[in-house]
Amino acid sequence: MPRGTTEHQPLLTEPDPELARSQMSRDREEPVSEGEEDEHDESGLTASGHHIDDAHQQTTNCETLIHLIKGNIGTGILAMPDGLKNSGLYTGTALLPVIAVICIHCMHMLVRCAHELKERLGVSGLDYAEVGYHAFTTGPAPLRRLAPVARAVLNSFLTITQLGFCCVYVVFIAANVKQVVDCKLPGNDIDIHGYMAILLIPLLAISMIRSLKVLAPFSLISNVFLGLGIAITFHYLLQDIPSSYDRPEFKSWKQLPLFVGTSIYAFEGIGVVLPLERKMTTPEDFRGCNGVLNTAMILVTCGYIAVGFFGYLKYGDAVHGSVTLNLPPSDNLAQLVKILMAVAIYLTYSLMLYVPSEIMWPHLRTRFHSNRAKRVGEYAFRAFLVLITFILAAAIPNIGLFISLVGAMSSSTLAIIFPPIIELVTFWPRVSKLTIIKCFTIMIFGTLCFVIGSYASIMAIVEYFQSADEPKPEFIC
């Protein structure tokens, strides 16, 4: 049936796609002065803090597969053994594919809604927040006034999620650097907060880079270091493996929400799905049972299961929030892994900060008049965001607990709660009863993850501080 027929039109009273198109045009129009144009000339796209190469080049299926894998692999994979510590060896191994299926299906829902809205509005290219906004502007009449609220909420959670990732990165870098330095310079008496303070200047420096063109080489180096670090880490995990009977199959219902939060945090790539699909030479290959999305996410899930299973099997309840911290400190190769991972995450920090900066700074830029004032104002604003992440990281200097909290509070909303809401609003009233049941089931699951996971994470953080005065095992190189 032709694209303009009723099959592709919303069966609603008084739909107003023209209003949505004009609103999109107004939203995207931003006066950029001649002095700023060159500085914002970017050779790529960024989604959820992950850099995607040249925006003007189409990508093959294989290139998209690689981008999608690297968009989901980060500190989350190194935290999976700590996640299984909170669930039990076989419970976590069995639940992780279930959570993966839910997250992947939500990615498919988001892509499907984006396709519907692009056909409905006659536009090309929508990001996550725009999909939510235009779903409401062209959705059921009573809900159209909520469109600005939907966009604001989505942008808010995108900002919170990315700043949460930055906080995790600060703790991750400081903890890994601390172990290396403590072994090379024993007796320095510098705690993790001291290492965070030392890292403040380098992170402020890299955060002042505003152009994706300049950040692209850093992203490439980061990906190489991250791949090497994970490969060498897995080499250590497969040495001298104990029996699985030495590990509990199930931990406790109290700790299980912490595992769920860590798992959802790990599937952080929902923000890169739409930009990657839009850049493909053959976007029709993105979806489908054996499409690029499913293939990439199955590989990512297998990586999570492997690192989580063997990491917890190897180190048991002694596993840290990042499994790199369990590698033998007396081994130079293990120390090299910690340095590689710390440098890789450091080089990614500015990309993670790029998204919240791009979301919030345009609302503040209008307060500055000259180009110089705008430039100085943006630098100051970026420094302010860096200081926020440092304060939060210093307040909770525990990687595992921070990851569980971010996963439960913000990642669950973006990855699980919002996609079914957007699907219902986009296709209403053409949704079947089965689809309604499916969407509400996923929303309930996401809400439970949000509420129970956040509560469990906060309680675990409280217990962490209550036991702060108790003697800790001495770190021995």
C-alpha atoms as one frame of an Amber mdcrd trajectory, in Angstrom:
protein
   0.000   0.000   0.000   1.429   3.463  -0.797   2.954   5.427   2.018   0.319
   8.102   1.921  -2.623   5.765   2.478  -4.471   5.333   5.728  -2.406   2.305
   6.675   0.403   4.627   7.701  -1.734   7.361   9.219  -2.751   7.586  12.886
  -6.422   6.726  13.344  -7.031   9.697  15.617  -9.265  12.693  15.663  -7.615
  15.888  14.477  -4.037  14.723  14.076  -1.744  17.636  13.416   1.534  16.468
  11.893   2.050  19.865  10.247   2.162  21.471  13.684   4.660  18.844  14.799
   6.837  19.445  11.737   6.853  23.179  12.213   7.594  22.765  15.912  10.495
  20.450  15.080  11.841  23.050  12.674  11.628  25.747  15.326  13.260  23.490
  17.925  16.180  22.713  15.655  16.777  26.289  14.536  19.429  27.844  16.679
  21.301  30.939  15.610  25.005  30.211  15.504  27.342  33.099  14.991  30.166
  32.957  12.514  32.732  32.676  15.268  31.036  29.666  16.801  30.276  27.819
  13.586  33.770  26.433  13.150  34.032  25.406  16.784  30.876  23.350  16.526
  31.798  21.810  13.200  31.655  18.160  14.189  32.627  15.181  12.148  30.242
  12.802  13.778  27.308  12.085  15.993  27.248  11.451  19.720  24.531   9.449
  21.420  24.564   8.561  25.091  28.109   9.806  25.197  29.397   7.427  22.527
  31.038   8.952  19.488  29.857   7.732  16.099  32.120   8.544  13.189  31.526
  10.913  10.255  27.911  12.051  10.174  28.026  12.378   6.383  29.217   8.830
   5.735  26.916   5.842   5.576  27.988   2.739   7.450  27.891  -0.893   6.379
  26.220  -3.608   8.424  29.564  -4.715   9.840  30.565  -1.166  10.823  27.195
  -0.613  12.484  27.605  -3.897  14.348  30.977  -2.753  15.703  29.600   0.669
  16.697  26.647  -0.939  18.462  28.895  -3.321  20.396  31.267  -0.564  21.500
  28.242   1.598  22.412  27.171  -1.039  24.960  30.565  -2.097  26.308  32.008
   0.005  29.095  32.402  -0.124  32.853  29.209  -2.194  33.031  30.867  -5.370
  31.760  33.586  -5.088  34.428  30.888  -4.759  37.111  29.009  -7.931  36.131
  30.928 -10.204  38.557  29.924  -7.819  41.348  26.357  -8.060  40.061  26.403
 -11.856  40.331  27.773 -11.483  43.861  24.386  -9.993  44.734  22.318 -12.655
  42.966  24.217 -15.907  43.181  26.131 -17.667  40.431  23.348 -19.512  38.629
  20.531 -17.092  39.499  22.366 -14.178  37.921  23.454 -16.261  34.941  19.817
 -17.255  34.310  18.326 -13.780  34.885  20.793 -11.832  32.768  19.461 -13.185
  29.420  15.903 -12.368  30.564  16.849  -8.750  31.321  18.734  -8.642  28.017
  15.658  -9.793  26.054  13.537  -7.081  27.699  16.096  -4.335  27.017  16.633
  -5.452  23.411  12.891  -5.606  22.777  12.570  -2.055  24.139  15.239  -0.975
  21.636  13.165  -2.522  18.850  10.069  -0.678  20.113  11.922   2.629  20.017
  13.166   2.029  16.439   9.678   0.980  15.302   8.129   4.128  16.780  10.803
   6.290  15.144   9.996   4.739  11.741   6.273   5.348  12.212   6.787   8.968
  13.249   9.196   9.684  10.380   6.620   8.430   7.894   3.845  10.300   9.635
   5.717  13.619   9.743   7.757  13.268   6.572  11.041  13.939   8.365  14.332
  12.078   8.557  16.249  11.536  11.737  14.784  11.670  15.235  16.648  11.234
  18.495  15.210   9.632  21.630  13.702  12.814  23.086  12.246  13.866  19.711
  10.585  10.471  19.291   8.909  10.907  22.674   7.906  14.492  21.884   6.386
  13.778  18.468   4.686  10.619  19.688   2.653  12.851  21.976   2.161  15.727
  19.503   0.585  13.346  16.963  -0.912  10.945  19.489  -4.310  10.921  21.215
  -5.734  14.437  21.481  -5.953  14.518  25.319  -2.234  13.698  25.577  -0.850
  16.219  23.076  -0.418  18.945  25.666   1.985  16.587  27.480   4.454  16.579
  24.572   6.762  19.274  26.038   6.655  17.452  29.379   7.611  14.163  27.687
  10.598  15.762  25.977  11.696  17.526  29.160  11.460  14.309  31.191  13.402
  12.308  28.591  16.131  14.949  28.347  16.287  15.123  32.144  16.816  11.387
  32.490  19.337  11.405  29.640  21.235  14.099  31.526  21.009  12.277  34.863
  22.120   9.010  33.264  25.146  10.539  31.541  26.210  12.442  34.663  25.796
   9.173  36.578  28.122   7.468  34.114  30.637  10.296  34.647  30.462   9.772
  38.422  31.123   6.062  37.979  34.056   6.917  35.714  35.609   9.166  38.363
  35.410   6.414  40.998  36.640   3.799  38.509  39.719   5.792  37.453  40.620
   6.750  41.024  40.263   3.187  42.350  42.398   1.629  39.602  45.092   4.317
  39.761  45.172   4.006  43.561  45.935   0.281  43.397  48.760   0.773  40.915
  50.364   3.669  42.806  49.949   1.995  46.209  51.945  -0.973  44.935  54.679
   1.111  43.316  54.832   3.683  46.152  53.764   1.865  49.333  53.018   3.890
  52.432  51.879   7.054  50.614  48.710   7.232  52.800  46.630   8.808  50.017
  43.016   7.620  50.136  40.665   7.375  47.162  39.425  10.937  47.709  42.999
  12.170  47.337  43.323  10.414  44.000  40.019  11.958  42.892  41.416  15.383
  43.735  44.554  14.647  41.723  42.395  13.616  38.746  40.352  16.814  38.865
  42.743  18.890  36.739  43.215  16.271  33.954  39.465  15.689  33.716  38.765
  19.420  33.651  41.289  19.728  30.833  39.778  17.039  28.595  36.255  18.284
  29.359  37.082  21.661  27.805  37.253  20.008  24.349  33.941  20.895  22.729
  34.440  19.497  19.223  33.665  15.888  18.395  36.210  16.124  15.568  38.947
  16.601  18.159  37.532  13.945  20.474  37.292  11.274  17.754  40.958  10.131
  18.032  40.587   9.891  21.819  37.550   7.672  21.284  39.525   5.382  18.974
  42.401   5.040  21.450  39.901   4.409  24.243  38.254   1.589  22.301  41.626
  -0.081  21.621  42.680   0.142  25.290  39.271  -1.071  26.456  39.401  -4.096
  24.144  42.933  -4.999  25.234  42.063  -4.571  28.889  38.987  -6.797  28.711
  40.883  -9.483  26.775  43.749  -9.598  29.287  41.278  -9.526  32.195  39.481
 -12.549  30.767  42.856 -14.310  30.545  43.228 -13.961  34.327  39.636 -15.048
  34.980  40.230 -18.397  33.268  43.239 -19.302  35.408  42.881 -21.597  38.448
  39.082 -21.589  38.371  37.496 -23.046  41.530  34.507 -25.382  41.530  31.078
 -23.843  41.000  29.953 -25.678  44.158  32.008 -23.143  46.104  29.648 -20.356
  45.014  26.021 -19.925  46.147  23.343 -20.488  43.533  21.135 -17.776  45.062
  22.099 -15.026  47.479  19.056 -13.276  48.948  15.970 -11.338  47.908  17.438
  -8.300  49.660  20.494  -8.245  47.389  18.772  -9.290  44.154  17.639  -5.729
  43.232  21.304  -4.668  43.290  22.018  -7.268  40.610  19.098  -6.004  38.513
  20.364  -2.417  38.776  23.868  -3.455  37.692  22.475  -5.463  34.761  20.289
  -2.628  33.467  23.204  -0.206  33.826  25.289  -2.510  31.628  22.769  -2.280
  28.755  23.481   1.426  28.351  23.257   1.612  24.563  19.610   2.479  23.914
  20.679   6.057  23.142  22.925   4.974  20.239  20.306   2.806  18.511  18.498
   5.523  16.528  21.612   7.406  15.291  23.268   4.164  14.186  20.205   2.898
  12.342  19.850   6.258  10.612  23.449   6.143   9.322  23.230   2.676   7.772
  23.522   2.124   4.046  20.813  -0.552   4.366  18.752   0.431   7.435  16.272
  -2.361   6.681  18.961  -4.790   7.880  19.009  -3.215  11.331  15.872  -4.962
  12.558  14.700  -8.528  12.113  15.500 -11.783  13.902  19.007 -11.956  12.439
  19.414  -8.201  12.000  22.311  -6.060  13.129  20.636  -5.041  16.404  19.905
  -8.584  17.567  23.292  -9.884  16.452  25.217  -7.145  18.255  23.189  -7.387
  21.450  23.456 -11.198  21.572  27.241 -10.855  21.353  27.186  -8.170  24.055
  24.978 -10.326  26.295  27.297 -13.328  25.858  30.220 -11.114  26.873  28.361
  -9.936  29.993  27.452 -13.493  30.975  30.999 -14.777  30.410  32.742 -12.016
  32.391  30.095 -12.091  35.132  30.095 -15.882  35.492  33.847 -16.459  35.426
  34.624 -13.305  37.408  32.362 -14.299  40.295  33.417 -17.940  40.013  37.064
 -16.871  40.268  36.884 -14.341  43.100  33.602 -15.100  44.882  32.348 -12.568
  47.427  35.771 -10.879  47.403  35.052  -9.476  43.930  35.128  -5.677  43.639
  32.828  -3.268  41.800  35.280  -3.515  38.902  36.850  -6.930  38.442  40.118
  -5.254  37.392  40.640  -4.395  41.074  40.853  -8.134  41.822  43.703  -8.786
  39.395  46.972  -9.732  41.155  48.671  -6.453  42.136  52.134  -8.050  42.078
  51.765  -8.945  38.393  53.027  -6.253  36.025  50.622  -7.324  33.269  47.690
  -6.989  35.679  48.898  -3.532  36.665  49.127  -2.652  32.989  45.475  -3.671
  32.570  44.431  -1.255  35.320  46.377   1.563  33.661  44.908   0.759  30.230
  41.355   0.687  31.591  41.854   3.885  33.598  43.227   5.711  30.530  40.416
   4.307  28.331  37.728   5.527  30.718  39.506   8.865  31.139  39.488   9.425
  27.374  35.752   8.610  27.290  34.802  10.981  30.120  34.484  14.050  27.894
  32.211  12.171  25.469  29.955  11.194  28.360  29.841  14.831  29.465  29.021
  15.967  25.907  25.355  14.904  26.020  24.280  16.724  29.233  26.265  19.760
  28.105  24.497  19.817  24.722  21.095  19.377  26.381  21.450  22.083  29.037
  23.848  24.678  27.618  21.549  25.964  24.805  19.066  27.072  27.465  21.798
  29.104  29.177  23.590  30.456  26.092  20.908  33.055  25.434  21.921  34.819
  28.669  25.303  35.678  27.109  25.556  38.230  24.309  29.053  38.355  22.839
  30.823  35.368  21.322  33.583  35.622  23.903  31.089  35.627  26.767  29.350
  32.573  25.320  32.650  30.744  24.934  33.773  31.546  28.481  30.307  30.724
  29.793  30.348  27.294  28.151  33.780  26.508  29.580  32.565  27.538  33.027
  29.423  25.454  32.651  31.428  22.378  31.640  33.706  22.887  34.640  30.612
  23.118  36.839  29.334  19.763  35.501  32.732  18.172  36.162  32.681  19.463
  39.745  29.194  18.001  40.241  30.365  14.570  39.145  33.378  14.844  41.458
  31.263  15.800  44.455  28.855  12.921  43.876  31.697  10.460  43.248  33.481
  11.578  46.416  30.234  11.165  48.358  29.832   7.505  47.246  33.323   6.167
  46.428  32.089   2.617  45.798  31.897   1.532  42.154  29.463  -1.358  42.621
  26.930   0.588  44.690  27.116   3.618  42.392  26.514   1.469  39.321  23.499
  -0.223  40.956  22.050   3.162  41.920  22.490   4.693  38.456  21.091   1.561
  36.811  18.001   1.483  39.017  17.220   5.204  39.087  17.952   6.398  35.573
  18.925   3.568  33.212  15.731   1.636  34.011  13.579   4.597  32.983  15.293
   5.120  29.620  15.827   1.458  28.757  12.588  -0.113  30.051   9.873   2.305
  31.221   9.703   4.929  28.454   9.810   2.734  25.294   6.470   0.941  25.974
   4.836   4.266  26.868   6.041   5.759  23.591   4.819   2.708  21.646   1.327
   2.903  23.141   1.033   6.632  22.452   2.486   6.359  18.932   0.217   3.580
  17.666  -2.940   4.261  19.700  -5.701   3.227  18.979  -4.251   0.648  16.549
  -2.646  -1.407  19.288  -3.905  -4.905  19.992  -4.877  -6.179  23.428  -1.780
  -8.362  23.430   0.416  -5.323  22.778  -1.289  -3.407  25.594  -0.684  -6.297
  27.996   2.942  -6.562  26.855   3.603  -2.832  27.257   2.026  -2.630  30.698
   3.924  -5.728  31.827   7.235  -4.174  30.752   6.294  -0.848  32.362   5.432
  -2.579  35.646   8.708  -4.497  35.553  10.637  -1.277  34.875   8.808   0.568
  37.643   9.582  -2.220  40.109  13.230  -2.071  39.061  13.168   1.690  39.586
  11.459   1.674  42.999  12.832  -1.492  44.601  16.255  -1.160  42.970  16.650
   2.457  44.065  15.546   1.615  47.604  17.900  -1.375  47.829  20.802   0.664
  46.430  20.218   3.532  48.859  19.962   1.098  51.801  23.176  -0.608  50.675
  24.898   2.790  50.502  23.674   3.598  54.024  25.043   0.271  55.280  28.315
   0.989  53.483  28.750   4.247  55.395  27.619   2.714  58.691  30.366   0.111
  58.360  32.959   2.670  57.226  34.675   2.638  60.650  35.025  -1.136  60.703
  38.534  -2.420  59.911  38.996  -3.293  56.247  41.261  -6.054  54.920  44.724
  -4.612  54.317  45.658  -4.249  50.673  48.787  -6.292  50.010  50.786  -6.064
  46.793
